[in-house]
């Protein structure tokens, strides 16, 4: 499920060159896959939290950055079978992803989280 009007390929193309790969060096070679998985996890979070409706429109709930971070990190770590003590680089990636996703949404005119 994607947000109405959201183009995942464009989002990845927007974010990929802006990532500071040194911050998540052990995972840097997987940057494109990480972005794809992060977007999927983010959309899942928004559906779960009620930020998005079933048809991809804005729901009534507020997007909570901290909740989203935890949800995305946990989902991506589980997909990669990472133990908690190995999640530092992934957490650094998710942190960057959230900032870049917001920049992409603002630049696309899709929404303003504030």
Residue frames relative to the residue before (quaternion, step in Angstrom):
aa qw qx qy qz dx dy dz
X 1.0000 0.0000 0.0000 0.0000 0.00 0.00 0.00
X 0.0794 -0.7998 0.5947 0.0183 3.56 -0.78 1.00
X 0.5961 -0.5329 0.4697 0.3743 3.50 -1.29 0.47
X 0.5438 -0.6211 0.4500 0.3407 3.58 -0.97 0.84
X 0.8137 0.2279 -0.1902 0.4997 3.57 -0.83 1.02
X 0.5552 0.6126 -0.3886 0.4067 3.59 1.29 -0.14
X 0.1466 -0.7821 0.6028 0.0587 3.57 -0.84 1.02
X 0.3509 -0.7834 0.4780 0.1861 3.55 -0.24 1.33
X 0.6515 0.5193 -0.3224 0.4494 3.61 0.93 -0.84
X 0.6554 0.4950 -0.3083 0.4800 3.58 0.98 -0.85
X 0.6271 0.5399 -0.3342 0.4511 3.57 1.02 -0.82
X 0.6615 0.4947 -0.3054 0.4736 3.59 0.90 -0.92
X 0.6579 0.5085 -0.3089 0.4617 3.59 0.92 -0.88
X 0.6376 0.5200 -0.3145 0.4735 3.59 1.11 -0.70
X 0.7524 0.4414 -0.2172 0.4381 3.58 0.83 -1.03
X 0.5933 0.6431 -0.3625 0.3210 3.58 0.92 -0.94
X 0.7417 0.4010 -0.2702 0.4647 3.66 0.68 -0.93
X 0.6562 0.5298 -0.3068 0.4411 3.61 1.23 -0.35
X 0.5030 0.6578 -0.4266 0.3637 3.60 1.22 -0.21
X 0.2835 -0.7123 0.6137 0.1888 3.56 -1.06 0.79
X 0.2357 -0.8499 0.4581 0.1110 3.53 0.18 1.36
X 0.5492 0.6181 -0.3973 0.3981 3.59 1.16 -0.48
X 0.6366 0.5543 -0.3238 0.4273 3.59 1.14 -0.59
X 0.7832 0.1626 -0.1176 0.5885 3.60 1.22 -0.35
X 0.0356 -0.8922 0.4502 -0.0006 3.50 1.15 0.93
X 0.6813 0.4926 -0.3372 0.4238 3.69 0.73 -0.87
X 0.7446 0.3795 -0.2038 0.5099 3.60 1.19 -0.52
X 0.3970 0.7809 -0.4355 0.2073 3.59 1.27 -0.22
X 0.6303 0.5510 -0.3424 0.4264 3.61 1.01 -0.72
X 0.7030 0.4455 -0.2543 0.4925 3.58 1.21 -0.46
X 0.2243 0.8471 -0.4711 0.1004 3.60 1.27 0.19
X 0.6892 0.4823 -0.3023 0.4484 3.59 0.80 -0.94
X 0.6536 0.4934 -0.2990 0.4898 3.61 0.99 -0.85
X 0.6196 0.5394 -0.3393 0.4583 3.59 1.00 -0.79
X 0.6592 0.5030 -0.3110 0.4644 3.59 0.91 -0.89
X 0.6456 0.5225 -0.3174 0.4576 3.57 0.93 -0.89
X 0.6815 0.4811 -0.2786 0.4759 3.58 0.90 -0.95
X 0.6412 0.5270 -0.3246 0.4537 3.59 1.01 -0.80
X 0.6361 0.5138 -0.3275 0.4734 3.59 0.98 -0.82
X 0.6541 0.5069 -0.3186 0.4623 3.60 0.90 -0.89
X 0.6686 0.4937 -0.2961 0.4707 3.58 0.94 -0.90
X 0.6332 0.5346 -0.3228 0.4572 3.59 1.03 -0.81
X 0.6553 0.4954 -0.3091 0.4792 3.59 0.93 -0.88
X 0.6284 0.5239 -0.3279 0.4723 3.60 1.04 -0.79
X 0.6249 0.5261 -0.3343 0.4700 3.59 1.00 -0.82
X 0.6831 0.5024 -0.2965 0.4393 3.59 0.83 -0.99
X 0.6290 0.5078 -0.3304 0.4871 3.59 1.08 -0.69
X 0.6641 0.5147 -0.2952 0.4549 3.59 0.87 -1.00
X 0.7375 0.4391 -0.2230 0.4621 3.55 0.90 -0.97
X 0.4892 -0.6745 0.4291 0.3487 3.59 1.24 -0.27
X 0.3879 0.7064 -0.4916 0.3300 3.58 1.26 0.36
X 0.7532 0.2092 -0.1255 0.6109 3.55 1.19 -0.70
X 0.3858 -0.6825 0.5664 0.2540 3.55 -1.17 0.65
X 0.7214 -0.4501 0.3114 0.4242 3.58 -1.30 0.23
X 0.7230 0.4065 -0.2545 0.4973 3.61 1.11 -0.53
X 0.6304 -0.6001 0.3200 0.3744 3.59 1.22 0.45
X 0.5280 0.6114 -0.4187 0.4149 3.57 1.23 0.31
X 0.6478 -0.5159 0.3787 0.4133 3.57 -1.25 0.29
X 0.2876 -0.7486 0.5764 0.1571 3.52 -0.93 0.98
X 0.6931 -0.4846 0.3470 0.4054 3.55 -1.29 -0.29
X 0.6255 0.5860 -0.3366 0.3899 3.57 1.16 -0.51
X 0.4665 -0.6594 0.5285 0.2613 3.51 -1.32 0.55
X 0.4433 -0.6745 0.5225 0.2746 3.58 -1.02 0.80
X 0.1358 -0.7967 0.5870 0.0472 3.57 -0.56 1.17
X 0.4147 -0.7497 0.4616 0.2299 3.59 -0.40 1.24
X 0.6694 0.5055 -0.3061 0.4501 3.58 0.92 -0.88
X 0.6542 0.4963 -0.3070 0.4811 3.58 0.96 -0.88
X 0.6441 0.5236 -0.3185 0.4576 3.57 0.96 -0.90
X 0.6317 0.5393 -0.3274 0.4505 3.58 0.94 -0.91
X 0.6828 0.4900 -0.2852 0.4608 3.60 0.81 -1.03
X 0.6586 0.5230 -0.3014 0.4493 3.56 0.93 -0.96
X 0.6909 0.4785 -0.2742 0.4675 3.59 0.83 -1.03
X 0.6521 0.5149 -0.3152 0.4586 3.58 0.90 -0.93
X 0.6780 0.4986 -0.2967 0.4513 3.58 0.83 -0.99
X 0.6694 0.5047 -0.2990 0.4558 3.58 0.90 -0.93
X 0.6964 0.4686 -0.2761 0.4682 3.59 0.89 -0.93
X 0.6295 0.5211 -0.3323 0.4709 3.60 1.04 -0.75
X 0.6393 0.5218 -0.3210 0.4648 3.58 1.00 -0.84
X 0.6339 0.5356 -0.3242 0.4541 3.61 0.96 -0.88
X 0.7525 0.3788 -0.1881 0.5048 3.56 1.05 -0.81
X 0.3762 -0.7552 0.4553 0.2845 3.58 1.35 0.10
X 0.2920 0.7721 -0.5031 0.2559 3.56 0.98 0.95
X 0.3962 -0.6731 0.5691 0.2572 3.52 -1.03 0.79
X 0.6702 -0.5420 0.3297 0.3851 3.54 -1.16 0.62
X 0.6906 0.4916 -0.2917 0.4429 3.61 0.94 -0.83
X 0.6711 0.4700 -0.2973 0.4903 3.61 1.27 -0.12
X 0.5484 0.6828 -0.3557 0.3264 3.58 1.30 -0.04
X 0.3691 0.7685 -0.4677 0.2335 3.62 1.22 -0.02
X 0.6988 0.4507 -0.2901 0.4737 3.62 0.75 -0.97
X 0.6382 0.5180 -0.3312 0.4633 3.60 1.03 -0.74
X 0.6294 0.5255 -0.3285 0.4689 3.58 1.02 -0.78
X 0.6363 0.5192 -0.3227 0.4705 3.59 1.00 -0.82
X 0.6354 0.5186 -0.3231 0.4721 3.59 1.05 -0.77
X 0.6700 0.5086 -0.3063 0.4457 3.60 0.81 -1.02
X 0.6079 0.5550 -0.3402 0.4547 3.57 1.04 -0.78
X 0.6739 0.4711 -0.2857 0.4922 3.60 0.91 -0.92
X 0.6193 0.5615 -0.3426 0.4287 3.57 0.95 -0.89
X 0.6714 0.5123 -0.3136 0.4340 3.59 0.81 -0.97
X 0.6544 0.4980 -0.3124 0.4756 3.59 0.99 -0.79
X 0.6859 0.4816 -0.2836 0.4660 3.58 0.91 -0.92
X 0.6099 0.5408 -0.3495 0.4619 3.59 1.05 -0.71
X 0.6517 0.5040 -0.3191 0.4686 3.58 0.92 -0.85
X 0.6440 0.5157 -0.3179 0.4671 3.59 0.96 -0.86
X 0.6483 0.5151 -0.3153 0.4636 3.58 0.98 -0.86
X 0.6690 0.5011 -0.3046 0.4566 3.60 0.88 -0.93
X 0.6548 0.4995 -0.3147 0.4719 3.57 0.99 -0.80
X 0.6780 0.4907 -0.2946 0.4612 3.58 0.90 -0.91
X 0.6736 0.4864 -0.2810 0.4803 3.58 1.11 -0.72
X 0.3968 -0.7277 0.4654 0.3104 3.54 1.26 -0.35
X 0.3782 0.7560 -0.4665 0.2603 3.59 1.23 0.36
X 0.7814 -0.2198 0.1439 0.5661 3.55 1.02 -0.73
X 0.2809 -0.6983 0.6287 0.1956 3.43 -1.38 0.30
X 0.3527 -0.7799 0.4795 0.1935 3.57 -0.49 1.21
X 0.6216 0.5898 -0.3596 0.3694 3.59 1.11 -0.47
